[in-house]
């Protein structure tokens, strides 16, 4: 096969050496040095789509989206297959980061995904019906996996209430990578991929609060979560929803909760007295009335929400120590 008058051939030894060394440097976080080597590789073999794919990948790691888009477009121009190439996926991520919606739609379609509206629609991809997924916030730091709704192949709207250590809020939209690292499964057998966050795409104006609840029963706790949802916001019982996992467990296929009754998740690395399901167990008692709860609601609403929850059942509910944390 010939492309632009050049025959396809195997890359030279110099190209392979420069590329291999570059990815070693990328693994060490030395992006500038890696960029020099990948640029040299592209000069050596400009007719290889891999030369430009690798540069696009590096620019994605650096969040240099203009350069990622430019290199990605050079890569896809040299492809020798119709659909399914990861080169198009990287173009889609870069285009989404830049809100270049015509290119994003073209990229997803070229990859082989169905994008409602066709090529004539210029707005952001909508209605792709990709369902739910989990996203790992701050994957290089104090990582946290939360649930969200996929808006398109590169963006997730966060529907959990993240812990303050993540620096993220309920309702934010994050740009995520295309290759999942792990899965979360449900008791009915559904599996959901876990994607790694790349960067914050759209912030949320809704602050995160932490509050200590006295909820006599699970039904009392559920009532607060429903009350918040009915108001258009969210409440989450961090006492039961947070699990501390090692990196190996987090990036593997994991059940989404610890199960029922006396079963304890062997992968839960929390301890009694610390955050996580084990930290809120007592001998012979599965339910502990004192709950640490995350709330996502405006300052003008949050206290009224809690007071209304207590007023519905004052004998079994109370709250204290409300604090804005993110």
HELIX and SHEET records of a PDB file:
HELIX    1   1 UNK A   13  UNK A   27  1                                  15    
HELIX    2   2 UNK A   31  UNK A   44  1                                  14    
HELIX    3   3 UNK A   49  UNK A   62  1                                  14    
HELIX    4   4 UNK A   65  UNK A   77  1                                  13    
HELIX    5   5 UNK A   86  UNK A   97  1                                  12    
HELIX    6   6 UNK A  101  UNK A  111  1                                  11    
HELIX    7   7 UNK A  164  UNK A  166  5                                   3    
HELIX    8   8 UNK A  218  UNK A  230  1                                  13    
HELIX    9   9 UNK A  238  UNK A  241  1                                   4    
HELIX   10  10 UNK A  247  UNK A  250  1                                   4    
HELIX   11  11 UNK A  277  UNK A  280  5                                   4    
HELIX   12  12 UNK A  299  UNK A  311  1                                  13    
SHEET    1   A 2 UNK A   2  UNK A   3  0                                        
SHEET    2   A 2 UNK A   6  UNK A   7 -1                                        
SHEET    1   B 7 UNK A 253  UNK A 255  0                                        
SHEET    2   B 7 UNK A 183  UNK A 185  1                                        
SHEET    3   B 7 UNK A 191  UNK A 202 -1                                        
SHEET    4   B 7 UNK A 132  UNK A 137  1                                        
SHEET    5   B 7 UNK A 144  UNK A 152 -1                                        
SHEET    6   B 7 UNK A 155  UNK A 158 -1                                        
SHEET    7   B 7 UNK A 173  UNK A 176 -1                                        
SHEET    1   C 4 UNK A 234  UNK A 237  0                                        
SHEET    2   C 4 UNK A 290  UNK A 296 -1                                        
SHEET    3   C 4 UNK A 208  UNK A 215 -1                                        
SHEET    4   C 4 UNK A 317  UNK A 324 -1                                        
END                                                                             
